[in-house]
Amino acid sequence: MARTTNRPDDSLVTIATFETEFEAGLARGALESIGVRALVPGEALSNSSRVRAFGRAELQVFESDRDRALTELRRMQIRIVDPASD
C-alpha cells in the first residue's frame, strides 16, 4: 500500500466531525491503515472518551489526501463535513 507524500505547502483540512474524540480516533486509525495521515486536534491532550465541551471532535487530513480520505469515510458510512464549512 503506497503512503502519501505531502508537499511542504500542503494544508490540513477538516473532513468530518464526531461526538467524541474516541470516535474521531477510530476514523483516524482507519485512514492511517490505508496510508492516509490524519489528525484529531487535541486528541493526545485529553480523555479520549469524553464529549468535547465546545463542539465536536474534528478529523483532519492534508489537502492532497482529501479525496482519498473522503472516499474511505463514505465507504465506512461516516458523516462528512460539508466542504463549505471548512
PyMOL commands that place a pseudoatom at each C-alpha (Angstrom):
pseudoatom trace, name=CA, resn=MET, resi=1, chain=A, elem=C, hetatm=0, pos=[0.000, 0.000, 0.000]
pseudoatom trace, name=CA, resn=ALA, resi=2, chain=A, elem=C, hetatm=0, pos=[1.552, 3.316, -1.040]
pseudoatom trace, name=CA, resn=ARG, resi=3, chain=A, elem=C, hetatm=0, pos=[1.985, 6.038, 1.539]
pseudoatom trace, name=CA, resn=THR, resi=4, chain=A, elem=C, hetatm=0, pos=[1.065, 9.574, 0.602]
pseudoatom trace, name=CA, resn=THR, resi=5, chain=A, elem=C, hetatm=0, pos=[3.879, 12.102, 0.283]
pseudoatom trace, name=CA, resn=ASN, resi=6, chain=A, elem=C, hetatm=0, pos=[2.681, 15.536, 1.293]
pseudoatom trace, name=CA, resn=ARG, resi=7, chain=A, elem=C, hetatm=0, pos=[4.051, 18.766, -0.128]
pseudoatom trace, name=CA, resn=PRO, resi=8, chain=A, elem=C, hetatm=0, pos=[5.580, 21.304, 2.299]
pseudoatom trace, name=CA, resn=ASP, resi=9, chain=A, elem=C, hetatm=0, pos=[2.756, 23.755, 1.450]
pseudoatom trace, name=CA, resn=ASP, resi=10, chain=A, elem=C, hetatm=0, pos=[0.004, 21.136, 1.938]
pseudoatom trace, name=CA, resn=SER, resi=11, chain=A, elem=C, hetatm=0, pos=[-2.545, 22.431, 4.462]
pseudoatom trace, name=CA, resn=LEU, resi=12, chain=A, elem=C, hetatm=0, pos=[-4.738, 20.484, 6.859]
pseudoatom trace, name=CA, resn=VAL, resi=13, chain=A, elem=C, hetatm=0, pos=[-8.485, 20.402, 6.183]
pseudoatom trace, name=CA, resn=THR, resi=14, chain=A, elem=C, hetatm=0, pos=[-11.328, 19.172, 8.376]
pseudoatom trace, name=CA, resn=ILE, resi=15, chain=A, elem=C, hetatm=0, pos=[-13.257, 16.415, 6.641]
pseudoatom trace, name=CA, resn=ALA, resi=16, chain=A, elem=C, hetatm=0, pos=[-15.511, 15.019, 9.385]
pseudoatom trace, name=CA, resn=THR, resi=17, chain=A, elem=C, hetatm=0, pos=[-16.786, 15.710, 12.884]
pseudoatom trace, name=CA, resn=PHE, resi=18, chain=A, elem=C, hetatm=0, pos=[-17.683, 13.336, 15.695]
pseudoatom trace, name=CA, resn=GLU, resi=19, chain=A, elem=C, hetatm=0, pos=[-19.459, 13.457, 19.055]
pseudoatom trace, name=CA, resn=THR, resi=20, chain=A, elem=C, hetatm=0, pos=[-16.342, 12.175, 20.868]
pseudoatom trace, name=CA, resn=GLU, resi=21, chain=A, elem=C, hetatm=0, pos=[-12.614, 12.140, 20.316]
pseudoatom trace, name=CA, resn=PHE, resi=22, chain=A, elem=C, hetatm=0, pos=[-12.744, 8.356, 20.636]
pseudoatom trace, name=CA, resn=GLU, resi=23, chain=A, elem=C, hetatm=0, pos=[-14.962, 8.096, 17.533]
pseudoatom trace, name=CA, resn=ALA, resi=24, chain=A, elem=C, hetatm=0, pos=[-12.716, 10.521, 15.656]
pseudoatom trace, name=CA, resn=GLY, resi=25, chain=A, elem=C, hetatm=0, pos=[-9.717, 8.427, 16.689]
pseudoatom trace, name=CA, resn=LEU, resi=26, chain=A, elem=C, hetatm=0, pos=[-11.302, 5.293, 15.235]
pseudoatom trace, name=CA, resn=ALA, resi=27, chain=A, elem=C, hetatm=0, pos=[-11.809, 7.056, 11.894]
pseudoatom trace, name=CA, resn=ARG, resi=28, chain=A, elem=C, hetatm=0, pos=[-8.220, 8.380, 12.076]
pseudoatom trace, name=CA, resn=GLY, resi=29, chain=A, elem=C, hetatm=0, pos=[-6.982, 4.831, 12.564]
pseudoatom trace, name=CA, resn=ALA, resi=30, chain=A, elem=C, hetatm=0, pos=[-8.997, 3.580, 9.598]
pseudoatom trace, name=CA, resn=LEU, resi=31, chain=A, elem=C, hetatm=0, pos=[-7.492, 6.267, 7.361]
pseudoatom trace, name=CA, resn=GLU, resi=32, chain=A, elem=C, hetatm=0, pos=[-3.975, 5.626, 8.617]
pseudoatom trace, name=CA, resn=SER, resi=33, chain=A, elem=C, hetatm=0, pos=[-4.414, 1.913, 7.892]
pseudoatom trace, name=CA, resn=ILE, resi=34, chain=A, elem=C, hetatm=0, pos=[-4.745, 2.768, 4.180]
pseudoatom trace, name=CA, resn=GLY, resi=35, chain=A, elem=C, hetatm=0, pos=[-1.785, 5.178, 4.252]
pseudoatom trace, name=CA, resn=VAL, resi=36, chain=A, elem=C, hetatm=0, pos=[-3.608, 8.494, 4.747]
pseudoatom trace, name=CA, resn=ARG, resi=37, chain=A, elem=C, hetatm=0, pos=[-2.090, 10.609, 7.507]
pseudoatom trace, name=CA, resn=ALA, resi=38, chain=A, elem=C, hetatm=0, pos=[-4.836, 12.021, 9.726]
pseudoatom trace, name=CA, resn=LEU, resi=39, chain=A, elem=C, hetatm=0, pos=[-5.065, 14.164, 12.841]
pseudoatom trace, name=CA, resn=VAL, resi=40, chain=A, elem=C, hetatm=0, pos=[-7.602, 14.696, 15.618]
pseudoatom trace, name=CA, resn=PRO, resi=41, chain=A, elem=C, hetatm=0, pos=[-6.586, 18.058, 17.162]
pseudoatom trace, name=CA, resn=GLY, resi=42, chain=A, elem=C, hetatm=0, pos=[-6.364, 17.819, 20.953]
pseudoatom trace, name=CA, resn=GLU, resi=43, chain=A, elem=C, hetatm=0, pos=[-6.707, 14.025, 20.995]
pseudoatom trace, name=CA, resn=ALA, resi=44, chain=A, elem=C, hetatm=0, pos=[-3.468, 13.418, 22.884]
pseudoatom trace, name=CA, resn=LEU, resi=45, chain=A, elem=C, hetatm=0, pos=[-4.192, 16.136, 25.435]
pseudoatom trace, name=CA, resn=SER, resi=46, chain=A, elem=C, hetatm=0, pos=[-7.471, 14.873, 26.843]
pseudoatom trace, name=CA, resn=ASN, resi=47, chain=A, elem=C, hetatm=0, pos=[-9.521, 11.882, 27.895]
pseudoatom trace, name=CA, resn=SER, resi=48, chain=A, elem=C, hetatm=0, pos=[-10.419, 10.332, 24.522]
pseudoatom trace, name=CA, resn=SER, resi=49, chain=A, elem=C, hetatm=0, pos=[-13.869, 9.129, 25.591]
pseudoatom trace, name=CA, resn=ARG, resi=50, chain=A, elem=C, hetatm=0, pos=[-15.261, 12.467, 26.758]
pseudoatom trace, name=CA, resn=VAL, resi=51, chain=A, elem=C, hetatm=0, pos=[-17.579, 14.654, 24.739]
pseudoatom trace, name=CA, resn=ARG, resi=52, chain=A, elem=C, hetatm=0, pos=[-15.909, 17.921, 23.795]
pseudoatom trace, name=CA, resn=ALA, resi=53, chain=A, elem=C, hetatm=0, pos=[-17.298, 20.870, 25.743]
pseudoatom trace, name=CA, resn=PHE, resi=54, chain=A, elem=C, hetatm=0, pos=[-17.085, 23.341, 22.865]
pseudoatom trace, name=CA, resn=GLY, resi=55, chain=A, elem=C, hetatm=0, pos=[-18.277, 21.311, 19.938]
pseudoatom trace, name=CA, resn=ARG, resi=56, chain=A, elem=C, hetatm=0, pos=[-17.400, 18.132, 18.177]
pseudoatom trace, name=CA, resn=ALA, resi=57, chain=A, elem=C, hetatm=0, pos=[-14.087, 16.384, 17.657]
pseudoatom trace, name=CA, resn=GLU, resi=58, chain=A, elem=C, hetatm=0, pos=[-12.659, 17.079, 14.211]
pseudoatom trace, name=CA, resn=LEU, resi=59, chain=A, elem=C, hetatm=0, pos=[-10.833, 14.760, 11.845]
pseudoatom trace, name=CA, resn=GLN, resi=60, chain=A, elem=C, hetatm=0, pos=[-8.251, 16.472, 9.643]
pseudoatom trace, name=CA, resn=VAL, resi=61, chain=A, elem=C, hetatm=0, pos=[-6.140, 15.315, 6.705]
pseudoatom trace, name=CA, resn=PHE, resi=62, chain=A, elem=C, hetatm=0, pos=[-3.769, 17.022, 4.305]
pseudoatom trace, name=CA, resn=GLU, resi=63, chain=A, elem=C, hetatm=0, pos=[-5.473, 18.700, 1.352]
pseudoatom trace, name=CA, resn=SER, resi=64, chain=A, elem=C, hetatm=0, pos=[-3.683, 16.354, -1.067]
pseudoatom trace, name=CA, resn=ASP, resi=65, chain=A, elem=C, hetatm=0, pos=[-5.266, 13.346, 0.725]
pseudoatom trace, name=CA, resn=ARG, resi=66, chain=A, elem=C, hetatm=0, pos=[-8.773, 14.815, 0.944]
pseudoatom trace, name=CA, resn=ASP, resi=67, chain=A, elem=C, hetatm=0, pos=[-10.405, 12.888, -1.932]
pseudoatom trace, name=CA, resn=ARG, resi=68, chain=A, elem=C, hetatm=0, pos=[-8.939, 9.561, -0.895]
pseudoatom trace, name=CA, resn=ALA, resi=69, chain=A, elem=C, hetatm=0, pos=[-9.915, 10.121, 2.754]
pseudoatom trace, name=CA, resn=LEU, resi=70, chain=A, elem=C, hetatm=0, pos=[-13.462, 11.163, 1.851]
pseudoatom trace, name=CA, resn=THR, resi=71, chain=A, elem=C, hetatm=0, pos=[-13.866, 8.076, -0.309]
pseudoatom trace, name=CA, resn=GLU, resi=72, chain=A, elem=C, hetatm=0, pos=[-12.803, 5.857, 2.589]
pseudoatom trace, name=CA, resn=LEU, resi=73, chain=A, elem=C, hetatm=0, pos=[-15.063, 7.622, 5.105]
pseudoatom trace, name=CA, resn=ARG, resi=74, chain=A, elem=C, hetatm=0, pos=[-18.031, 7.314, 2.752]
pseudoatom trace, name=CA, resn=ARG, resi=75, chain=A, elem=C, hetatm=0, pos=[-17.244, 3.622, 2.315]
pseudoatom trace, name=CA, resn=MET, resi=76, chain=A, elem=C, hetatm=0, pos=[-17.360, 3.329, 6.103]
pseudoatom trace, name=CA, resn=GLN, resi=77, chain=A, elem=C, hetatm=0, pos=[-20.600, 5.393, 6.166]
pseudoatom trace, name=CA, resn=ILE, resi=78, chain=A, elem=C, hetatm=0, pos=[-19.121, 8.124, 8.365]
pseudoatom trace, name=CA, resn=ARG, resi=79, chain=A, elem=C, hetatm=0, pos=[-20.754, 11.547, 8.249]
pseudoatom trace, name=CA, resn=ILE, resi=80, chain=A, elem=C, hetatm=0, pos=[-18.786, 14.094, 6.263]
pseudoatom trace, name=CA, resn=VAL, resi=81, chain=A, elem=C, hetatm=0, pos=[-18.359, 17.816, 6.910]
pseudoatom trace, name=CA, resn=ASP, resi=82, chain=A, elem=C, hetatm=0, pos=[-19.841, 19.973, 4.136]
pseudoatom trace, name=CA, resn=PRO, resi=83, chain=A, elem=C, hetatm=0, pos=[-16.813, 21.425, 2.281]
pseudoatom trace, name=CA, resn=ALA, resi=84, chain=A, elem=C, hetatm=0, pos=[-18.340, 24.900, 2.666]
pseudoatom trace, name=CA, resn=SER, resi=85, chain=A, elem=C, hetatm=0, pos=[-17.937, 24.636, 6.451]
pseudoatom trace, name=CA, resn=ASP, resi=86, chain=A, elem=C, hetatm=0, pos=[-14.138, 24.120, 6.357]
for i in range(1, 86): cmd.bond("trace and resi %d" % i, "trace and resi %d" % (i + 1))
show_as sticks, trace
zoom trace
